[in-house]
Amino acid sequence: MKNLQTYDEFLNEAKARRAWSGKINQLDKLMAWMYDKDIINKGEKSRKDSIFRQYYRYYNDGDFPASLYSKGISAYQDPDTIETALEELIEEYIKAILNKYAGKYDRADFRIDTLLGELHTIKGVVDDYDSHGLVTYWSKKTKVSDKFDIMVSQLDKTRQKLDELTADAINGYDFGELASYERPSQNHSIKYRKSKMESVSKSLWTSAMEKEWKNLTKIMDRMGVTIDNVIKAAEKSRKIIKMD
């Protein structure tokens, strides 16, 4: 089995919290993947969830990690002591798991599985014509291809045109017949705006909007084809890895 991810390799990616730069998310994904593959058991996953939850709650909400009491650390100690102890707690867990299951997982296989999961999510966003979510979040989260990036730029220009057109129309229209939560606004996707605007008045959704909408869907249909091809390539790579 090739490309095994050793404890030392993971530890180099995730030293002290101040240098982690979000790498704990990769560790979280690895543990979730190992659980899905039946590599780690339910108890080990629950332990991971508990430790990681304490980590996030400490840094996001300031909640003291209860697990540190058993290490003689209290909430009254200085932040550096608490942070170091919390990081050591995570490292101890990761070391124990990776040492226990060394040789039972493949780093390349994990990365391809993770990539495939993200690609399938993006494919769903594209198929739903969620241009806002794709441009502002998903296209930045996962690299699909250079060709896809070019289409994202094209899509963003069309999306902005539709944004402006629909915003002007929405601001000047009385949606009194719709409940407040149903009324289209700039916080809604363009697909939702289109649906609601057409439902209340045939003239509200204009020919200019329809033209830009068709441009938007054409671009996203091409994106769907590109993602499908990348997914197929990733799946072939996984098969090759398993054959080696």
Secondary structure, DSSP 4 states (H G I P E B T S, - for coil): --S---HHHHHHHS-SGGGTTTTHHHHHHHHHHHHHTTSS-HHHHHHHHHHHHHHHHHHHH----GGGGGGT--TTS-HHHHHHHHHHHHHHHHHHHHHHTTTS--HHHHHHHHHHHHHHHHHHHHHTT-HHHIIIIIHHHS---HHHHHHHHHHHHHHHHHHHHHHHHHHT---TTS-TTTS--TTS-HHHHHHHHHHH-TTTS-HHHHHHHHHHHHHHHHHHHHHHHHHHHHHHHHHHHHH-
